[in-house]
Every structure is written in structure tokens, then in C-alpha cells.
Amino acid sequence: MFIAVIQAQDIDAAYSALKAVGISATRLPSVGGFLGRRNATLLLGLKPEDLDKAQTALKDSCRQRIEYLAVPLESAPLPLPTPTPINVGGANIFSIDIEHFEEF
């Protein structure tokens, strides 16, 4: 099983890329903890031979971006925010081996 957390800007492209290679996914809305940005979490139940296809589809359709976060300078007499570049986006993929499941 893959769990992929994807930034909102990339979710449509990622979902389409997975469908193009014949992989279905369950899409759940989520929110990032650090920046509070909208994300989507995809749950993909995969056969072992489909792992590389899913990873390649996500890698090709999701990209990282640089955004600027206003952070106050600690040593300044007045709390003047300074823009600090941070990397956001892309896909965070977790691979989990499932030993057993039941369907009712």
C-alpha cells in the first residue's frame, strides 16, 4: 500500500497520471501541519509489480516549489519579518506492507 501526501496544486495532475497507468486511488482531503496548506492524501492499494509505475507517475506529476515565509528576525530591535525561502510541494510517499486485510 502506498500513502501519498500531495500538495493541492499537484493533485489533479497526480490523479490523472495514476489513472493513465491503470492505478486507482482513494483521495482524502488533508492539511499540512507546518504551513497549514491544503493537501490531498491518496491511498493506493498496489500489487508489487505496480509499485514502480505508481512511483514514476507521482514523481513525474508532482513538483517542488519555493515559497517565502515571513519570519521575524530574532536580533532586531523591532520584529521585522524577513522572507525566508522554503521548499514545498512534491509528493511524500509512504510504502506499507499489508500482511492481512478483510473485506465485508
TADARA-V90297 format. One record per backbone hydrogen bond with DSSP energy under -1.0 kcal/mol. NH is the residue of the N-H (numbers start at 0). CO is the residue of the C=O. E is the energy in kcal/mol with one decimal. If there is no record, write none. Layout:
# TADARA-V90297
nh->NH co->CO e->E
nh->NH co->CO e->E
This chain:
# TADARA-V90297
nh->1 co->43 e->-2.7
nh->2 co->93 e->-2.6
nh->3 co->41 e->-2.5
nh->4 co->91 e->-2.7
nh->5 co->39 e->-3.0
nh->6 co->89 e->-1.0
nh->7 co->37 e->-1.7
nh->9 co->6 e->-1.7
nh->13 co->9 e->-2.5
nh->14 co->10 e->-2.7
nh->15 co->11 e->-2.3
nh->16 co->12 e->-2.4
nh->17 co->13 e->-2.2
nh->18 co->14 e->-2.1
nh->19 co->15 e->-2.1
nh->21 co->18 e->-1.4
nh->22 co->17 e->-2.7
nh->25 co->42 e->-2.4
nh->27 co->40 e->-2.8
nh->29 co->38 e->-2.0
nh->31 co->36 e->-3.1
nh->38 co->29 e->-3.0
nh->39 co->5 e->-2.4
nh->40 co->27 e->-3.4
nh->41 co->3 e->-3.1
nh->42 co->25 e->-2.6
nh->43 co->1 e->-2.7
nh->49 co->46 e->-2.0
nh->53 co->49 e->-2.3
nh->54 co->50 e->-2.4
nh->55 co->51 e->-2.5
nh->56 co->52 e->-2.3
nh->57 co->53 e->-2.3
nh->58 co->54 e->-2.4
nh->59 co->55 e->-2.3
nh->60 co->56 e->-1.2
nh->61 co->57 e->-1.5
nh->64 co->87 e->-3.5
nh->66 co->85 e->-2.5
nh->68 co->83 e->-2.7
nh->70 co->81 e->-2.4
nh->72 co->79 e->-1.5
nh->79 co->77 e->-2.4
nh->81 co->70 e->-2.7
nh->83 co->68 e->-2.5
nh->85 co->66 e->-3.0
nh->87 co->64 e->-3.0
nh->89 co->62 e->-1.8
nh->91 co->4 e->-2.3
nh->93 co->2 e->-2.8
nh->95 co->0 e->-3.2
